Amino acid sequence: MPRKLRQLRSDLRRAGFQMQSKRGKGCHTWWVHPNLPGFAVNLSGQDGDDARPYQEDAVKEALQKSKEV
């Protein structure tokens, strides 16, 4: 069963990512980490939606990069 988008967003917050305000339209959100310039994660969908495999992969990659810093 795929994870929900709210879980992915929660993982990003715990890793130190911050949602950029005024970037993205509709349900798209951009997440950046202060120690990773030039790297961002884009998530689209409502909190209760199932995460797509590419979204889970993007978050997994972001979490690995944040651990390396």
PDB file of N, CA, C and O in Angstrom:
ATOM      1  N   MET A   1       0.850  -1.177   0.000  1.00  0.00           N
ATOM      2  CA  MET A   1       0.000   0.000   0.000  1.00  0.00           C
ATOM      3  C   MET A   1       0.897   1.242   0.000  1.00  0.00           C
ATOM      4  O   MET A   1       1.805   1.343   0.825  1.00  0.00           O
ATOM      5  N   PRO A   2       0.655   2.176  -0.905  1.00  0.00           N
ATOM      6  CA  PRO A   2       1.500   3.380  -0.954  1.00  0.00           C
ATOM      7  C   PRO A   2       1.268   4.279   0.259  1.00  0.00           C
ATOM      8  O   PRO A   2       0.202   4.274   0.875  1.00  0.00           O
ATOM      9  N   ARG A   3       2.289   5.035   0.569  1.00  0.00           N
ATOM     10  CA  ARG A   3       2.181   5.978   1.685  1.00  0.00           C
ATOM     11  C   ARG A   3       1.361   7.183   1.240  1.00  0.00           C
ATOM     12  O   ARG A   3       1.174   7.408   0.044  1.00  0.00           O
ATOM     13  N   LYS A   4       0.880   7.946   2.196  1.00  0.00           N
ATOM     14  CA  LYS A   4       0.119   9.165   1.918  1.00  0.00           C
ATOM     15  C   LYS A   4       1.088  10.335   1.793  1.00  0.00           C
ATOM     16  O   LYS A   4       2.182  10.313   2.357  1.00  0.00           O
ATOM     17  N   LEU A   5       0.676  11.347   1.055  1.00  0.00           N
ATOM     18  CA  LEU A   5       1.531  12.518   0.866  1.00  0.00           C
ATOM     19  C   LEU A   5       1.810  13.228   2.189  1.00  0.00           C
ATOM     20  O   LEU A   5       2.882  13.807   2.362  1.00  0.00           O
ATOM     21  N   ARG A   6       0.863  13.191   3.121  1.00  0.00           N
ATOM     22  CA  ARG A   6       1.108  13.839   4.415  1.00  0.00           C
ATOM     23  C   ARG A   6       2.296  13.200   5.129  1.00  0.00           C
ATOM     24  O   ARG A   6       3.026  13.880   5.850  1.00  0.00           O
ATOM     25  N   GLN A   7       2.493  11.887   4.929  1.00  0.00           N
ATOM     26  CA  GLN A   7       3.622  11.197   5.548  1.00  0.00           C
ATOM     27  C   GLN A   7       4.941  11.639   4.917  1.00  0.00           C
ATOM     28  O   GLN A   7       5.941  11.809   5.613  1.00  0.00           O
ATOM     29  N   LEU A   8       4.939  11.825   3.597  1.00  0.00           N
ATOM     30  CA  LEU A   8       6.155  12.287   2.928  1.00  0.00           C
ATOM     31  C   LEU A   8       6.507  13.700   3.372  1.00  0.00           C
ATOM     32  O   LEU A   8       7.674  14.005   3.622  1.00  0.00           O
ATOM     33  N   ARG A   9       5.507  14.553   3.470  1.00  0.00           N
ATOM     34  CA  ARG A   9       5.753  15.929   3.909  1.00  0.00           C
ATOM     35  C   ARG A   9       6.256  15.955   5.348  1.00  0.00           C
ATOM     36  O   ARG A   9       7.118  16.765   5.692  1.00  0.00           O
ATOM     37  N   SER A  10       5.731  15.089   6.175  1.00  0.00           N
ATOM     38  CA  SER A  10       6.179  14.998   7.559  1.00  0.00           C
ATOM     39  C   SER A  10       7.640  14.558   7.635  1.00  0.00           C
ATOM     40  O   SER A  10       8.411  15.088   8.436  1.00  0.00           O
ATOM     41  N   ASP A  11       8.016  13.589   6.800  1.00  0.00           N
ATOM     42  CA  ASP A  11       9.412  13.142   6.757  1.00  0.00           C
ATOM     43  C   ASP A  11      10.342  14.285   6.353  1.00  0.00           C
ATOM     44  O   ASP A  11      11.423  14.445   6.920  1.00  0.00           O
ATOM     45  N   LEU A  12       9.916  15.072   5.375  1.00  0.00           N
ATOM     46  CA  LEU A  12      10.743  16.197   4.932  1.00  0.00           C
ATOM     47  C   LEU A  12      10.901  17.235   6.045  1.00  0.00           C
ATOM     48  O   LEU A  12      11.995  17.754   6.265  1.00  0.00           O
ATOM     49  N   ARG A  13       9.802  17.533   6.745  1.00  0.00           N
ATOM     50  CA  ARG A  13       9.880  18.512   7.851  1.00  0.00           C
ATOM     51  C   ARG A  13      10.850  18.039   8.935  1.00  0.00           C
ATOM     52  O   ARG A  13      11.657  18.824   9.433  1.00  0.00           O
ATOM     53  N   ARG A  14      10.769  16.754   9.299  1.00  0.00           N
ATOM     54  CA  ARG A  14      11.646  16.221  10.342  1.00  0.00           C
ATOM     55  C   ARG A  14      13.107  16.259   9.930  1.00  0.00           C
ATOM     56  O   ARG A  14      13.988  16.355  10.785  1.00  0.00           O
ATOM     57  N   ALA A  15      13.379  16.184   8.624  1.00  0.00           N
ATOM     58  CA  ALA A  15      14.755  16.208   8.136  1.00  0.00           C
ATOM     59  C   ALA A  15      15.277  17.628   7.966  1.00  0.00           C
ATOM     60  O   ALA A  15      16.432  17.814   7.583  1.00  0.00           O
ATOM     61  N   GLY A  16      14.454  18.630   8.241  1.00  0.00           N
ATOM     62  CA  GLY A  16      14.912  20.015   8.168  1.00  0.00           C
ATOM     63  C   GLY A  16      14.520  20.750   6.904  1.00  0.00           C
ATOM     64  O   GLY A  16      14.950  21.884   6.697  1.00  0.00           O
ATOM     65  N   PHE A  17      13.719  20.138   6.056  1.00  0.00           N
ATOM     66  CA  PHE A  17      13.256  20.806   4.845  1.00  0.00           C
ATOM     67  C   PHE A  17      12.155  21.795   5.201  1.00  0.00           C
ATOM     68  O   PHE A  17      11.416  21.610   6.169  1.00  0.00           O
ATOM     69  N   GLN A  18      12.063  22.850   4.395  1.00  0.00           N
ATOM     70  CA  GLN A  18      11.044  23.866   4.613  1.00  0.00           C
ATOM     71  C   GLN A  18      10.276  24.072   3.319  1.00  0.00           C
ATOM     72  O   GLN A  18      10.849  24.049   2.230  1.00  0.00           O
ATOM     73  N   MET A  19       8.975  24.273   3.454  1.00  0.00           N
ATOM     74  CA  MET A  19       8.154  24.509   2.283  1.00  0.00           C
ATOM     75  C   MET A  19       8.346  25.957   1.837  1.00  0.00           C
ATOM     76  O   MET A  19       8.245  26.882   2.643  1.00  0.00           O
ATOM     77  N   GLN A  20       8.623  26.145   0.549  1.00  0.00           N
ATOM     78  CA  GLN A  20       8.774  27.495   0.021  1.00  0.00           C
ATOM     79  C   GLN A  20       7.397  28.060  -0.267  1.00  0.00           C
ATOM     80  O   GLN A  20       6.602  27.468  -0.997  1.00  0.00           O
ATOM     81  N   SER A  21       7.132  29.214   0.319  1.00  0.00           N
ATOM     82  CA  SER A  21       5.847  29.842   0.072  1.00  0.00           C
ATOM     83  C   SER A  21       5.878  30.582  -1.264  1.00  0.00           C
ATOM     84  O   SER A  21       6.930  31.026  -1.724  1.00  0.00           O
ATOM     85  N   LYS A  22       4.739  30.699  -1.851  1.00  0.00           N
ATOM     86  CA  LYS A  22       4.556  31.403  -3.124  1.00  0.00           C
ATOM     87  C   LYS A  22       5.326  30.765  -4.269  1.00  0.00           C
ATOM     88  O   LYS A  22       5.695  31.440  -5.230  1.00  0.00           O
ATOM     89  N   ARG A  23       5.564  29.480  -4.166  1.00  0.00           N
ATOM     90  CA  ARG A  23       6.186  28.768  -5.273  1.00  0.00           C
ATOM     91  C   ARG A  23       5.348  27.531  -5.549  1.00  0.00           C
ATOM     92  O   ARG A  23       5.091  26.734  -4.646  1.00  0.00           O
ATOM     93  N   GLY A  24       4.934  27.376  -6.760  1.00  0.00           N
ATOM     94  CA  GLY A  24       4.054  26.276  -7.123  1.00  0.00           C
ATOM     95  C   GLY A  24       2.621  26.746  -7.168  1.00  0.00           C
ATOM     96  O   GLY A  24       2.218  27.639  -6.423  1.00  0.00           O
ATOM     97  N   LYS A  25       1.865  26.141  -8.040  1.00  0.00           N
ATOM     98  CA  LYS A  25       0.462  26.519  -8.190  1.00  0.00           C
ATOM     99  C   LYS A  25      -0.427  25.370  -7.746  1.00  0.00           C
ATOM    100  O   LYS A  25      -0.067  24.199  -7.863  1.00  0.00           O
ATOM    101  N   GLY A  26      -1.579  25.726  -7.243  1.00  0.00           N
ATOM    102  CA  GLY A  26      -2.544  24.712  -6.845  1.00  0.00           C
ATOM    103  C   GLY A  26      -2.021  23.859  -5.710  1.00  0.00           C
ATOM    104  O   GLY A  26      -1.662  24.372  -4.651  1.00  0.00           O
ATOM    105  N   CYS A  27      -1.978  22.575  -5.930  1.00  0.00           N
ATOM    106  CA  CYS A  27      -1.583  21.652  -4.871  1.00  0.00           C
ATOM    107  C   CYS A  27      -0.093  21.299  -4.943  1.00  0.00           C
ATOM    108  O   CYS A  27       0.351  20.388  -4.245  1.00  0.00           O
ATOM    109  N   HIS A  28       0.684  21.999  -5.770  1.00  0.00           N
ATOM    110  CA  HIS A  28       2.123  21.741  -5.864  1.00  0.00           C
ATOM    111  C   HIS A  28       2.861  22.492  -4.754  1.00  0.00           C
ATOM    112  O   HIS A  28       2.599  23.669  -4.508  1.00  0.00           O
ATOM    113  N   THR A  29       3.776  21.805  -4.097  1.00  0.00           N
ATOM    114  CA  THR A  29       4.595  22.443  -3.061  1.00  0.00           C
ATOM    115  C   THR A  29       6.060  22.126  -3.321  1.00  0.00           C
ATOM    116  O   THR A  29       6.405  21.021  -3.740  1.00  0.00           O
ATOM    117  N   TRP A  30       6.912  23.105  -3.068  1.00  0.00           N
ATOM    118  CA  TRP A  30       8.364  22.953  -3.224  1.00  0.00           C
ATOM    119  C   TRP A  30       8.986  22.927  -1.841  1.00  0.00           C
ATOM    120  O   TRP A  30       8.652  23.746  -0.984  1.00  0.00           O
ATOM    121  N   TRP A  31       9.889  21.986  -1.628  1.00  0.00           N
ATOM    122  CA  TRP A  31      10.571  21.808  -0.358  1.00  0.00           C
ATOM    123  C   TRP A  31      12.067  21.981  -0.564  1.00  0.00           C
ATOM    124  O   TRP A  31      12.652  21.352  -1.446  1.00  0.00           O
ATOM    125  N   VAL A  32      12.685  22.831   0.244  1.00  0.00           N
ATOM    126  CA  VAL A  32      14.124  23.076   0.151  1.00  0.00           C
ATOM    127  C   VAL A  32      14.752  22.894   1.524  1.00  0.00           C
ATOM    128  O   VAL A  32      14.094  23.024   2.556  1.00  0.00           O
ATOM    129  N   HIS A  33      16.039  22.589   1.505  1.00  0.00           N
ATOM    130  CA  HIS A  33      16.801  22.432   2.745  1.00  0.00           C
ATOM    131  C   HIS A  33      17.836  23.552   2.778  1.00  0.00           C
ATOM    132  O   HIS A  33      18.485  23.813   1.765  1.00  0.00           O
ATOM    133  N   PRO A  34      18.004  24.216   3.917  1.00  0.00           N
ATOM    134  CA  PRO A  34      18.957  25.333   3.986  1.00  0.00           C
ATOM    135  C   PRO A  34      20.401  24.926   3.690  1.00  0.00           C
ATOM    136  O   PRO A  34      21.187  25.762   3.244  1.00  0.00           O
ATOM    137  N   ASN A  35      20.765  23.683   3.922  1.00  0.00           N
ATOM    138  CA  ASN A  35      22.140  23.236   3.688  1.00  0.00           C
ATOM    139  C   ASN A  35      22.345  22.578   2.331  1.00  0.00           C
ATOM    140  O   ASN A  35      23.445  22.113   2.031  1.00  0.00           O
ATOM    141  N   LEU A  36      21.310  22.533   1.513  1.00  0.00           N
ATOM    142  CA  LEU A  36      21.401  21.937   0.181  1.00  0.00           C
ATOM    143  C   LEU A  36      20.971  22.961  -0.876  1.00  0.00           C
ATOM    144  O   LEU A  36      19.866  22.862  -1.411  1.00  0.00           O
ATOM    145  N   PRO A  37      21.818  23.932  -1.179  1.00  0.00           N
ATOM    146  CA  PRO A  37      21.424  24.945  -2.173  1.00  0.00           C
ATOM    147  C   PRO A  37      21.271  24.321  -3.555  1.00  0.00           C
ATOM    148  O   PRO A  37      22.053  23.461  -3.960  1.00  0.00           O
ATOM    149  N   GLY A  38      20.257  24.771  -4.260  1.00  0.00           N
ATOM    150  CA  GLY A  38      20.021  24.283  -5.610  1.00  0.00           C
ATOM    151  C   GLY A  38      19.291  22.958  -5.682  1.00  0.00           C
ATOM    152  O   GLY A  38      19.063  22.447  -6.778  1.00  0.00           O
ATOM    153  N   PHE A  39      18.921  22.392  -4.561  1.00  0.00           N
ATOM    154  CA  PHE A  39      18.202  21.118  -4.541  1.00  0.00           C
ATOM    155  C   PHE A  39      16.818  21.346  -3.950  1.00  0.00           C
ATOM    156  O   PHE A  39      16.687  21.923  -2.871  1.00  0.00           O
ATOM    157  N   ALA A  40      15.797  20.897  -4.648  1.00  0.00           N
ATOM    158  CA  ALA A  40      14.422  21.050  -4.167  1.00  0.00           C
ATOM    159  C   ALA A  40      13.623  19.805  -4.512  1.00  0.00           C
ATOM    160  O   ALA A  40      13.946  19.078  -5.451  1.00  0.00           O
ATOM    161  N   VAL A  41      12.585  19.578  -3.741  1.00  0.00           N
ATOM    162  CA  VAL A  41      11.669  18.466  -3.979  1.00  0.00           C
ATOM    163  C   VAL A  41      10.300  19.064  -4.258  1.00  0.00           C
ATOM    164  O   VAL A  41       9.820  19.906  -3.500  1.00  0.00           O
ATOM    165  N   ASN A  42       9.675  18.634  -5.335  1.00  0.00           N
ATOM    166  CA  ASN A  42       8.347  19.098  -5.707  1.00  0.00           C
ATOM    167  C   ASN A  42       7.345  17.982  -5.446  1.00  0.00           C
ATOM    168  O   ASN A  42       7.476  16.881  -5.982  1.00  0.00           O
ATOM    169  N   LEU A  43       6.349  18.270  -4.623  1.00  0.00           N
ATOM    170  CA  LEU A  43       5.283  17.301  -4.354  1.00  0.00           C
ATOM    171  C   LEU A  43       3.956  17.900  -4.793  1.00  0.00           C
ATOM    172  O   LEU A  43       3.659  19.059  -4.503  1.00  0.00           O
ATOM    173  N   SER A  44       3.170  17.108  -5.487  1.00  0.00           N
ATOM    174  CA  SER A  44       1.853  17.576  -5.909  1.00  0.00           C
ATOM    175  C   SER A  44       0.789  16.639  -5.388  1.00  0.00           C
ATOM    176  O   SER A  44       0.966  15.420  -5.379  1.00  0.00           O
ATOM    177  N   GLY A  45      -0.314  17.212  -4.954  1.00  0.00           N
ATOM    178  CA  GLY A  45      -1.429  16.430  -4.452  1.00  0.00           C
ATOM    179  C   GLY A  45      -1.848  16.891  -3.072  1.00  0.00           C
ATOM    180  O   GLY A  45      -1.138  17.641  -2.402  1.00  0.00           O
ATOM    181  N   GLN A  46      -3.006  16.432  -2.667  1.00  0.00           N
ATOM    182  CA  GLN A  46      -3.533  16.755  -1.345  1.00  0.00           C
ATOM    183  C   GLN A  46      -2.952  15.799  -0.313  1.00  0.00           C
ATOM    184  O   GLN A  46      -2.446  14.734  -0.666  1.00  0.00           O
ATOM    185  N   ASP A  47      -3.022  16.173   0.952  1.00  0.00           N
ATOM    186  CA  ASP A  47      -2.430  15.373   2.024  1.00  0.00           C
ATOM    187  C   ASP A  47      -2.936  13.933   2.048  1.00  0.00           C
ATOM    188  O   ASP A  47      -2.157  13.023   2.335  1.00  0.00           O
ATOM    189  N   GLY A  48      -4.188  13.702   1.763  1.00  0.00           N
ATOM    190  CA  GLY A  48      -4.761  12.365   1.847  1.00  0.00           C
ATOM    191  C   GLY A  48      -4.548  11.503   0.613  1.00  0.00           C
ATOM    192  O   GLY A  48      -4.934  10.334   0.605  1.00  0.00           O
ATOM    193  N   ASP A  49      -3.937  12.061  -0.432  1.00  0.00           N
ATOM    194  CA  ASP A  49      -3.713  11.299  -1.662  1.00  0.00           C
ATOM    195  C   ASP A  49      -2.586  10.292  -1.474  1.00  0.00           C
ATOM    196  O   ASP A  49      -1.668  10.506  -0.683  1.00  0.00           O
ATOM    197  N   ASP A  50      -2.672   9.196  -2.214  1.00  0.00           N
ATOM    198  CA  ASP A  50      -1.586   8.221  -2.218  1.00  0.00           C
ATOM    199  C   ASP A  50      -0.391   8.806  -2.966  1.00  0.00           C
ATOM    200  O   ASP A  50      -0.549   9.467  -3.992  1.00  0.00           O
ATOM    201  N   ALA A  51       0.790   8.557  -2.443  1.00  0.00           N
ATOM    202  CA  ALA A  51       2.009   9.048  -3.086  1.00  0.00           C
ATOM    203  C   ALA A  51       2.335   8.180  -4.290  1.00  0.00           C
ATOM    204  O   ALA A  51       2.168   6.961  -4.253  1.00  0.00           O
ATOM    205  N   ARG A  52       2.795   8.809  -5.343  1.00  0.00           N
ATOM    206  CA  ARG A  52       3.230   8.094  -6.543  1.00  0.00           C
ATOM    207  C   ARG A  52       4.636   7.549  -6.296  1.00  0.00           C
ATOM    208  O   ARG A  52       5.361   8.088  -5.460  1.00  0.00           O
ATOM    209  N   PRO A  53       5.029   6.506  -6.995  1.00  0.00           N
ATOM    210  CA  PRO A  53       6.367   5.937  -6.790  1.00  0.00           C
ATOM    211  C   PRO A  53       7.493   6.952  -7.016  1.00  0.00           C
ATOM    212  O   PRO A  53       8.483   6.945  -6.284  1.00  0.00           O
ATOM    213  N   TYR A  54       7.351   7.824  -8.020  1.00  0.00           N
ATOM    214  CA  TYR A  54       8.404   8.804  -8.269  1.00  0.00           C
ATOM    215  C   TYR A  54       8.485   9.840  -7.153  1.00  0.00           C
ATOM    216  O   TYR A  54       9.559  10.385  -6.896  1.00  0.00           O
ATOM    217  N   GLN A  55       7.363  10.119  -6.483  1.00  0.00           N
ATOM    218  CA  GLN A  55       7.390  11.051  -5.358  1.00  0.00           C
ATOM    219  C   GLN A  55       8.103  10.418  -4.164  1.00  0.00           C
ATOM    220  O   GLN A  55       8.880  11.081  -3.477  1.00  0.00           O
ATOM    221  N   GLU A  56       7.838   9.147  -3.922  1.00  0.00           N
ATOM    222  CA  GLU A  56       8.527   8.460  -2.830  1.00  0.00           C
ATOM    223  C   GLU A  56      10.020   8.386  -3.098  1.00  0.00           C
ATOM    224  O   GLU A  56      10.826   8.545  -2.181  1.00  0.00           O
ATOM    225  N   ASP A  57      10.397   8.143  -4.359  1.00  0.00           N
ATOM    226  CA  ASP A  57      11.821   8.105  -4.716  1.00  0.00           C
ATOM    227  C   ASP A  57      12.481   9.463  -4.513  1.00  0.00           C
ATOM    228  O   ASP A  57      13.611   9.537  -4.032  1.00  0.00           O
ATOM    229  N   ALA A  58      11.786  10.534  -4.874  1.00  0.00           N
ATOM    230  CA  ALA A  58      12.342  11.883  -4.727  1.00  0.00           C
ATOM    231  C   ALA A  58      12.561  12.222  -3.254  1.00  0.00           C
ATOM    232  O   ALA A  58      13.578  12.813  -2.893  1.00  0.00           O
ATOM    233  N   VAL A  59      11.613  11.850  -2.415  1.00  0.00           N
ATOM    234  CA  VAL A  59      11.743  12.124  -0.982  1.00  0.00           C
ATOM    235  C   VAL A  59      12.855  11.276  -0.384  1.00  0.00           C
ATOM    236  O   VAL A  59      13.610  11.758   0.461  1.00  0.00           O
ATOM    237  N   LYS A  60      12.969  10.028  -0.806  1.00  0.00           N
ATOM    238  CA  LYS A  60      14.027   9.152  -0.311  1.00  0.00           C
ATOM    239  C   LYS A  60      15.403   9.725  -0.670  1.00  0.00           C
ATOM    240  O   LYS A  60      16.315   9.727   0.157  1.00  0.00           O
ATOM    241  N   GLU A  61      15.545  10.208  -1.903  1.00  0.00           N
ATOM    242  CA  GLU A  61      16.795  10.826  -2.330  1.00  0.00           C
ATOM    243  C   GLU A  61      17.097  12.082  -1.522  1.00  0.00           C
ATOM    244  O   GLU A  61      18.241  12.311  -1.130  1.00  0.00           O
ATOM    245  N   ALA A  62      16.084  12.888  -1.274  1.00  0.00           N
ATOM    246  CA  ALA A  62      16.265  14.118  -0.499  1.00  0.00           C
ATOM    247  C   ALA A  62      16.699  13.812   0.925  1.00  0.00           C
ATOM    248  O   ALA A  62      17.570  14.491   1.469  1.00  0.00           O
ATOM    249  N   LEU A  63      16.099  12.796   1.533  1.00  0.00           N
ATOM    250  CA  LEU A  63      16.468  12.431   2.896  1.00  0.00           C
ATOM    251  C   LEU A  63      17.897  11.918   2.975  1.00  0.00           C
ATOM    252  O   LEU A  63      18.607  12.190   3.942  1.00  0.00           O
ATOM    253  N   GLN A  64      18.319  11.172   1.953  1.00  0.00           N
ATOM    254  CA  GLN A  64      19.714  10.686   1.930  1.00  0.00           C
ATOM    255  C   GLN A  64      20.677  11.854   1.789  1.00  0.00           C
ATOM    256  O   GLN A  64      21.707  11.892   2.463  1.00  0.00           O
ATOM    257  N   LYS A  65      20.357  12.803   0.926  1.00  0.00           N
ATOM    258  CA  LYS A  65      21.242  13.962   0.740  1.00  0.00           C
ATOM    259  C   LYS A  65      21.323  14.795   2.014  1.00  0.00           C
ATOM    260  O   LYS A  65      22.386  15.316   2.351  1.00  0.00           O
ATOM    261  N   SER A  66      20.207  14.922   2.719  1.00  0.00           N
ATOM    262  CA  SER A  66      20.229  15.725   3.950  1.00  0.00           C
ATOM    263  C   SER A  66      21.054  15.048   5.043  1.00  0.00           C
ATOM    264  O   SER A  66      21.643  15.731   5.881  1.00  0.00           O
ATOM    265  N   LYS A  67      21.102  13.716   5.047  1.00  0.00           N
ATOM    266  CA  LYS A  67      21.921  13.000   6.028  1.00  0.00           C
ATOM    267  C   LYS A  67      23.404  13.148   5.736  1.00  0.00           C
ATOM    268  O   LYS A  67      24.226  13.140   6.652  1.00  0.00           O
ATOM    269  N   GLU A  68      23.747  13.284   4.454  1.00  0.00           N
ATOM    270  CA  GLU A  68      25.160  13.422   4.073  1.00  0.00           C
ATOM    271  C   GLU A  68      25.733  14.762   4.478  1.00  0.00           C
ATOM    272  O   GLU A  68      26.940  14.885   4.686  1.00  0.00           O
ATOM    273  N   VAL A  69      24.880  15.770   4.594  1.00  0.00           N
ATOM    274  CA  VAL A  69      25.358  17.127   4.907  1.00  0.00           C
ATOM    275  C   VAL A  69      25.602  17.285   6.378  1.00  0.00           C
ATOM    276  O   VAL A  69      26.006  18.358   6.825  1.00  0.00           O
TER     277      VAL A  69
END
